[in-house]
């Protein structure tokens, strides 16, 4: 799911959403991949956020907003479900996260084909870097 779809997936899974004081609106908003710690530039326009502390068993946070720490993505640890609050399809702006569409199509093809090997269906954890040909090196943190 994307944007409202993200919130609907979270609610269907049993999580809760909260109204944000101002919301996240605009382009060039940084989101951090919780698995790889890579930061992506995103476009956003939302006034509610998924409360990550209410995610049920089997669900994990995928992205968090680097500015305010709000949830920006979730994934299921054993099923091919994931969603993001931001807009990876946005044009005339950041396109860092278009790769999510590749992952979605890959999930559809693998899980729709009964002949797909079990190891493909069991591949976890979810990572965007698994789709990238060259993963940028992490910048050292200044403590």
Contact map, one row per residue, 1 for C-alpha under 8 A:
11111101100000000000000000000000000000000000000000000000000000000000000000000000011100000000000000000000000000000000000000000000000000000000000
11111100000000000000000000000000000000000000000000000000000000000000000000000000001111100000000000000000000000000000000000000000000000000000000
11111110000000000000000000000000000000000000010000000000000000000000000000000000000111100000000000000000000000000000000000000000000000000000000
11111111000000000000000000000000000000000000000000000000000000000000000000000000000010000000000000000000000000000000000000000000000000000000000
11111111100000000000000000000000000000000000000000000000000000000000000000000000001010000000000000000000000000000000000000000000000000000000000
11111111110000000000000000000000000000000000000000000000000000000000000011000000001110000000000000000000000000000000000000000000000000000000000
00111111111000001000000000000000000000000000000011000000000000000000000000000000000010000000000000000000000000000000000000000000000000000000000
10011111111100000000000000000000000000000000000000000000000000000000000000000000000000000000000000000000000000000000000000000000000000000000000
10001111111110000000000000000000000000000000000000000000000000000000000000000000001000000000000000000000000000000000000000000000000000000000000
00000111111111110000000000000000000000000000000001000010000000000000000001000000000000000000000000000000000000000000000000000000000000000000000
00000011111111111000000000000000000000000000000000000000000000000000000000000000000000000000000000000000000000000000000000000000000000000000000
00000001111111100000000000000000000000000000000000000000000000000000000000000000000000000000000000000000000000000000000000000000000000000000000
00000000111111100000000000000000000000000000000000000011000000000000000000000000000000000000000000000000000000000000000000000000000000000000000
00000000011111110000000000000000000000000000000000000111000000000000000000000000000000000000000000000000000000000000000000000000000000000000000
00000000011111111000000000000000000000000000000001110111000000000000000000000000000000000000000000000000000000000000000000000000000000000000000
00000000011001111100000000000000000000000000000001100110000000000000000000000000000000000000000000000000000000000000000000000000000000000000000
00000010001000111110000000000000000000000000000111100000000000000000000000000000000000000000000000000000000000000000000000000000000000000000000
00000000000000011111000000000000000000000000000111100000000000000000000000000000000000000000000000000000000000000000000000000000000000000000000
00000000000000001111101000000000000000000000001110000000000000000000000000000000000000000000000000000000000000000000000000000000000000000000000
00000000000000000111111000000000000000000000001110000000000000000000000000000000000000000000000000000000000000000000000000000000000000000000000
00000000000000000011111000000000000000000000001000000000000000000000000000000000000000000000000000000000000000000000000000000000000000000000000
00000000000000000001111100000000000000000000001000000000000000000000000000000000000000000000000000000000000000000000000000000000000000000000000
00000000000000000011111110000000000000000000111100000000000000000000000000000000000000000000000000000000000000000000000000000000000000000000000
00000000000000000000011111000000000000000001111000000000000000000000000000000000000000000000000000000000000000000000000000000000000000000000000
00000000000000000000001111100000000000000011110000000000000000000000000000000000000000000000000000000000000000000000000000000000000000000000000
00000000000000000000000111111000000000000011100000000000000000000000000000000000000000000000000000000000000000000000000000000000000000000000000
00000000000000000000000011111000000000001111000000000000000000000000000000000000000000000000110000000000000000000000000000000000000000000000000
00000000000000000000000001111100000000001110000000000000000000000000000000000000000000000000110000000000000000000000000000000000000000000000000
00000000000000000000000001111110000000001111000000000000000000001110000000000000000000000000000000000000000000000000000000000000000000000000000
00000000000000000000000000011111000000111100000000000000000000001110000000000000000000000000000000000000000000000000000000000000000000000000000
00000000000000000000000000001111100000111100000000000000000000111100000100000000000000000000000000000000000000000000000000000000000000000000000
00000000000000000000000000000111110011110000000000000000000000111100000000000000000000000000000000000000000000000000000000000000000000000000000
00000000000000000000000000000011111111110000000000000000000001110000000000000000000000000000000000000000000000000000000000000000000000000000000
00000000000000000000000000000001111111000000000000000000000011110000000000000000000000000000000000000000000000000000000000000000000000000000000
00000000000000000000000000000000111110000000000000000000000001000000000000000000000000000000000000000000000000000000000000000010000000000000000
00000000000000000000000000000000111111000000000000000000000000000000000000000000000000000000000000000000000000000000000000000010100000000000000
00000000000000000000000000000001111111100000000000000000000000000000000000000000000000000000000000000000000000000000000000000000000000000100000
00000000000000000000000000000001110111110000000000000000000000000000000000000000000000000000000000000000000000000000000000000000000000000100000
00000000000000000000000000000111100011111000000000000000000000000000000000000000000000000000000000000000000000000000000000000000000000000000000
00000000000000000000000000000111100001111100000000000000000000000000000000000000000000000000000110000000000000000000000000000000000000000000000
00000000000000000000000000111110000000111110000000000000000000000000000000000000000000000000011110000000000000000000000000000000000000000000000
00000000000000000000000000111110000000011111000000000000000000000000000000000000000001110000011110000000000000000000000000000000000000000000000
00000000000000000000000011111000000000001111100000000000000000000000000000000000000001110100110000000000000000000000000000000000000000000000000
00000000000000000000000111101000000000000111110000000000000000000000000000000000000011100000000000000000000000000000000000000000000000000000000
00000000000000000000001111000000000000000011111000000000000000000000000000000000000001000000000000000000000000000000000000000000000000000000000
00100000000000000000001110000000000000000001111110000000000000000000000000000000000010000000000000000000000000000000000000000000000000000000000
00000000000000000011111100000000000000000000111110000000000000000000000000000000000000000000000000000000000000000000000000000000000000000000000
00000000000000001111001000000000000000000000011111000000000000000000000000000000000000000000000000000000000000000000000000000000000000000000000
00000010000000001111000000000000000000000000011111100000000000000000011100000000000010000000000000000000000000000000000000000000000000000000000
00000010010000111100000000000000000000000000000111110000000000000000011100000000000000000000000000000000000000000000000000000000000000000000000
00000000000000111100000000000000000000000000000011111110000000000000011000000000000000000000000000000000000000000000000000000000000000000000000
00000000000000100000000000000000000000000000000001111110000010000000001000000000000000000000000000000000000000000000000000000000000000000000000
00000000000000000000000000000000000000000000000000111110000000000000000000000000000000000000000000000000000000000000000000000000000000000000000
00000000000001110000000000000000000000000000000000111111000000000000000000000000000000000000000000000000000000000000000000000000000000000000000
00000000010011110000000000000000000000000000000000111111101100000000000000000000000000000000000000000000000000000000000000000000000000000000000
00000000000011100000000000000000000000000000000000000111111000000000000000000000000000000000000000000000000000000000000000000000000000000000000
00000000000000000000000000000000000000000000000000000011111000000000000000000000000000000000000000000000000000000000000000000000000000000000000
00000000000000000000000000000000000000000000000000000001111100000000000000011100000000000000000000000000000000000000000000000000000000000000000
00000000000000000000000000000000000000000000000000000011111110000000000001111000000000000000000000000000000000000000000000000000000000000000000
00000000000000000000000000000000000000000000000000000010011111000000000001111000000000000000000000000000000000000000000000000000000000000000000
00000000000000000000000000000000010000000000000000010000001111110000001011100000000000000000000000000000000000000000000000000000000000000000000
00000000000000000000000000000000111000000000000000000000000111110000000111100000000000000000000000000000000000000000000000000000000000000000000
00000000000000000000000000000011110000000000000000000000000011111000001111000000000100000000000000000000000000000000000000000000000000000000000
00000000000000000000000000000011110000000000000000000000000011111100111110000000000000000000000000000000000000000000000000000000000000000000000
00000000000000000000000000001111000000000000000000000000000000111111111100000000000000000000000000000000000000000000000000000000000000000000000
00000000000000000000000000001111000000000000000000000000000000011111100000000000000000000000000000000000000000000000000000000000000000000000000
00000000000000000000000000001100000000000000000000000000000000001111100000000000000000000000000000000000000000000000000000000000000000000000000
00000000000000000000000000000000000000000000000000000000000000001111110000000000000000000000000000000000000000000000000000000000000000000000000
00000000000000000000000000000000000000000000000000000000000000011111111000000000000000000000000000000000000000000000000000000000000000000000000
00000000000000000000000000000000000000000000000011100000000000011001111100000000000000000000000000000000000000000000000000000000000000000000000
00000000000000000000000000000000000000000000000011110000000010111000111111000000000010000000000000000000000000000000000000000000000000000000000
00000000000000000000000000000010000000000000000011000000000001111000011111000000000111000000000000000000000000000000000000000000000000000000000
00000100000000000000000000000000000000000000000000000000000011110000001111100000011110000000000000000000000000000000000000000000000000000000000
00000100010000000000000000000000000000000000000000000000001111100000001111110000011100000000000000000000000000000000000000000000000000000000000
00000000000000000000000000000000000000000000000000000000001111000000000011111001111000000000000000000000000000000000000000000100000000000000000
00000000000000000000000000000000000000000000000000000000011100000000000001111111110000000000000000000000000000000000000000000000000000000000000
00000000000000000000000000000000000000000000000000000000011100000000000000111110000000000000000000000000000000000000000000011100000000000000000
00000000000000000000000000000000000000000000000000000000010000000000000000011111000000000000000000000000000000000000000001010000000000000000000
00000000000000000000000000000000000000000000000000000000000000000000000000011111100000000000000000000000000000000000000000000000000000000000000
00000000000000000000000000000000000000000000000000000000000000000000000000110111110000000000000000000000001000100000000000000000000000000000000
00000000000000000000000000000000000000000000000000000000000000000000000000110011111000000000000000000000000000000000000000000000000000000000000
10000000000000000000000000000000000000000000000000000000000000000000000011110001111100000000000000000000000000000000000000000000000000000000000
11001100100000000000000000000000000000000000000000000000000000000000000011100000111110000000000000000000000000000000000000000000000000000000000
11100100000000000000000000000000000000000000000000000000000000100000000111000000011111100000000000000000000000000000000000000000000000000000000
01111110000000000000000000000000000000000001010010000000000000000000001110000000001111100000000000000000000000000000000000000000000000000000000
01100000000000000000000000000000000000000111100000000000000000000000000100000000000111110000000000000000000000000000000000000000000000000000000
01100000000000000000000000000000000000000111000000000000000000000000000000000000000111111100000000000000000000000000000000000000000000000000000
00000000000000000000000000000000000000000110000000000000000000000000000000000000000001111100001111010000000000000000000000000000000000000000000
00000000000000000000000000000000000000000000000000000000000000000000000000000000000000111110001011000000000000000000000000000000000000000000000
00000000000000000000000000000000000000000010000000000000000000000000000000000000000000111111111000000000000000000000000000000000000000000000000
00000000000000000000000000000000000000000000000000000000000000000000000000000000000000001111111000000000000000000000000000000000000000000000000
00000000000000000000000000000000000000000000000000000000000000000000000000000000000000000111110000000000000000000000000000000000000000000000000
00000000000000000000000000110000000000000010000000000000000000000000000000000000000000000111111000000000000000000000000000000000000000000000000
00000000000000000000000000110000000000001110000000000000000000000000000000000000000000000111111110000000000000000000000000000000000000000000000
00000000000000000000000000000000000000001100000000000000000000000000000000000000000000011110111111000000000000000000000000000000000000000000000
00000000000000000000000000000000000000011100000000000000000000000000000000000000000000010000011111100000000000000000000000000000000000000000000
00000000000000000000000000000000000000011100000000000000000000000000000000000000000000011000011111110000000000000000000000000000000000000000000
00000000000000000000000000000000000000000000000000000000000000000000000000000000000000011000001111111100000000000000000000000000000000000000000
00000000000000000000000000000000000000000000000000000000000000000000000000000000000000000000000111111110000000000000000000000001001100000000000
00000000000000000000000000000000000000000000000000000000000000000000000000000000000000010000000011111111000000000000000000000001000000000000000
00000000000000000000000000000000000000000000000000000000000000000000000000000000000000000000000001111111100000000000000000000000000000000000000
00000000000000000000000000000000000000000000000000000000000000000000000000000000000000000000000001111111110000000000000000000000001000000000000
00000000000000000000000000000000000000000000000000000000000000000000000000000000000000000000000000111111111000000000000000000001001000000000000
00000000000000000000000000000000000000000000000000000000000000000000000000000000000000000000000000011111111100000000000000000000000000000000000
00000000000000000000000000000000000000000000000000000000000000000000000000000000000000000000000000001111111110000000000000000000000000000000000
00000000000000000000000000000000000000000000000000000000000000000000000000000000000000000000000000000111111111000000000000000000000000000000000
00000000000000000000000000000000000000000000000000000000000000000000000000000001000000000000000000000011111111100000000000000000000000000000000
00000000000000000000000000000000000000000000000000000000000000000000000000000000000000000000000000000001111111110000000000000000000000000000000
00000000000000000000000000000000000000000000000000000000000000000000000000000000000000000000000000000000111111111000000000000000000000000000000
00000000000000000000000000000000000000000000000000000000000000000000000000000000000000000000000000000000011111111001000110000000000000000000000
00000000000000000000000000000000000000000000000000000000000000000000000000000001000000000000000000000000001111111101000010000000000000000000000
00000000000000000000000000000000000000000000000000000000000000000000000000000000000000000000000000000000000111111100000000000000000000000000000
00000000000000000000000000000000000000000000000000000000000000000000000000000000000000000000000000000000000011111111000000000000000000000000000
00000000000000000000000000000000000000000000000000000000000000000000000000000000000000000000000000000000000000111111000000000000000000000000000
00000000000000000000000000000000000000000000000000000000000000000000000000000000000000000000000000000000000000001111100000000000000000000000000
00000000000000000000000000000000000000000000000000000000000000000000000000000000000000000000000000000000000001101111110110000000000000000000000
00000000000000000000000000000000000000000000000000000000000000000000000000000000000000000000000000000000000000000011111110000000000000000000000
00000000000000000000000000000000000000000000000000000000000000000000000000000000000000000000000000000000000000000001111111000000000000000000000
00000000000000000000000000000000000000000000000000000000000000000000000000000000000000000000000000000000000000000000111111100000000000000000000
00000000000000000000000000000000000000000000000000000000000000000000000000000000000000000000000000000000000001000001111111100000000000000000000
00000000000000000000000000000000000000000000000000000000000000000000000000000000000000000000000000000000000001100001111111100000000000000000000
00000000000000000000000000000000000000000000000000000000000000000000000000000100000000000000000000000000000000000000011111110000000000000000000
00000000000000000000000000000000000000000000000000000000000000000000000000000000000000000000000000000000000000000000001111111100000000000000000
00000000000000000000000000000000000000000000000000000000000000000000000000001100000000000000000000000000000000000000000001111110000000000000000
00000000000000000000000000000000000000000000000000000000000000000000000000001000000000000000000000000000000000000000000000111110000000000000000
00000000000000000000000000000000000000000000000000000000000000000000000000101000000000000000000000000000000000000000000000111111000000000000000
00000000000000000000000000000000001100000000000000000000000000000000000000000000000000000000000000000000000000000000000000011111111000000000000
00000000000000000000000000000000000000000000000000000000000000000000000000000000000000000000000000110010000000000000000000000111111100000000000
00000000000000000000000000000000000100000000000000000000000000000000000000000000000000000000000000000000000000000000000000000011111110100000000
00000000000000000000000000000000000000000000000000000000000000000000000000000000000000000000000000000000000000000000000000000011111110000000000
00000000000000000000000000000000000000000000000000000000000000000000000000000000000000000000000000100110000000000000000000000011111110000000000
00000000000000000000000000000000000000000000000000000000000000000000000000000000000000000000000000100000000000000000000000000001111111100000000
00000000000000000000000000000000000000000000000000000000000000000000000000000000000000000000000000000000000000000000000000000000111111100000000
00000000000000000000000000000000000000000000000000000000000000000000000000000000000000000000000000000000000000000000000000000000000111110000000
00000000000000000000000000000000000000000000000000000000000000000000000000000000000000000000000000000000000000000000000000000000100111111000000
00000000000000000000000000000000000000000000000000000000000000000000000000000000000000000000000000000000000000000000000000000000000001111100000
00000000000000000000000000000000000000000000000000000000000000000000000000000000000000000000000000000000000000000000000000000000000000111110000
00000000000000000000000000000000000011000000000000000000000000000000000000000000000000000000000000000000000000000000000000000000000000011111000
00000000000000000000000000000000000000000000000000000000000000000000000000000000000000000000000000000000000000000000000000000000000000001111100
00000000000000000000000000000000000000000000000000000000000000000000000000000000000000000000000000000000000000000000000000000000000000000111110
00000000000000000000000000000000000000000000000000000000000000000000000000000000000000000000000000000000000000000000000000000000000000000011111
00000000000000000000000000000000000000000000000000000000000000000000000000000000000000000000000000000000000000000000000000000000000000000001111
00000000000000000000000000000000000000000000000000000000000000000000000000000000000000000000000000000000000000000000000000000000000000000000111
